[in-house]
Amino acid sequence: MTTSHDASPRPSAWADLPARSRLLHLPTLKHWILVPLAMSVVVLALGFAATTSAYTNAEFNVDAWMSLHHVPWMDTVSLALEQILGPKGAIVILVVVLAALWFVRRTPVDALAVVGITGFGWVYSLIFKYAVHRQRPDQGLLAHPISNAMDPNSFPSGHVCFAVSLTIALYFLLRHTRWGVWVLVVGFAASVFVAWTRVYVGMHYPMDVLVSFPASIAGIFLFAGLWNRLVPPVLAKVPFITRLESR
């Protein structure tokens, strides 16, 4: 398994066109179908294993212990992140990112790529949610339930998948700058914290948040391969995009 080099040549459809965007070609894997497929199979296997009563009971002990040790400031932070990275908040973030890259930086290809990477990695988690259909922890059994479930499916965490996907998308955008590594490190640290808060509020079991990382990354691997093969030739034929890119 190998990844494409950062210095990959520009797609042929853009060879003779000036462009401001950095993401005409996304970093991808040589085996960009097989690897995410294998990762997805592993995630599904872990999901089905996690639905067994013995495993669920063991994991619920973690949720129950954390519910006994809530503190007010952490409750506030966790619930704020729940709203910010929930479905409505995530859509607002994507719209803001799209507008900033398209209208402020005037890089429409980057705008579409970043939103596409983030959105696909996030939505890809729905495959596992509805295939595994693991029920969330029973709020009635927690000492201090503070959150209301948005849907009954617990595996994996959509909040964590969104955080991971946004981190990778921004890293791809900034990977040639001095900020690239920092974005990756800080973003993944923030994603781990989000994962912790989702268990803290009792909305997920530990396995749910752990598998959110490979689940979203598998989706991004697949998206990058599809993007490189399908999207640049199409965008090169859209006049208002090529005009904006060449200014």
C-alpha positions, 0 to 999 in steps of 0.5 A: 500500500502506497500513497501518492506523493504530495508533488503529484502532477496536476490532473491532465484536464487542468494541465493548461489552466492556471489555478489557485486551489491546492486540492485539484489532486488529493493524497490517496492510496494505490489500493483506494478501493480495497483498503477502505473496503477492508477497513469497513469490514473490520469496523462492521465486525467490531460493531456486530461483536459489540452488540452482544450482551456481555460486551455491552454490559462491560462497556456500560460500566464505563458509562455508568462510572463516568456518569457518577463523576460529572462536574458542572463545567465539563457538562457545559463543555460536553453539551456545547460540543454536542450542539456544535458538532451535531447535524445542524452545527456540522452543516453550519460549519460546512457552509462557513468553510465553503463560503470562506474558501470560495468567496474569501480565498477565491479557491472554489476547488479547495472549497468543494474538496474540503467540504466533500472530504468532511461531508463524505467521511461524516456521512459514510458513518451512516453505513455502519449506524444502520447496518449494526443498529446498536442501541445507545446506552440506557439513559434511565440507568445512568446516575446523571443523564444530561443529554437527549439522543438524536437517534437511537443508533450508537455505532459509530459516533457521528460527532467524532466522525465529523471531527476526524473528517474535518481534521483530515480535510484541513490537513490536506488543504494545509499540508504544504504549509508550516501549519499542516502538521499542527492542524493534524496533531491538534485536530486529532487531539480535539477529536479524541476529546470529543470522543471522550465527551460522547461517552461522558454524557452517556450517548455512546459506548467506548467502542462506538467512539474508538471505531469512529476514527477508522470508519471516517478515514475509510470513507475519506480514502474512498472519496479521495480515489473517486475525486481524483478520477472523476471530479477534476475533468468535470470541474475543468469544464465549468466556466465560472470555476475556471475563471475564478481559479485563474484570477 
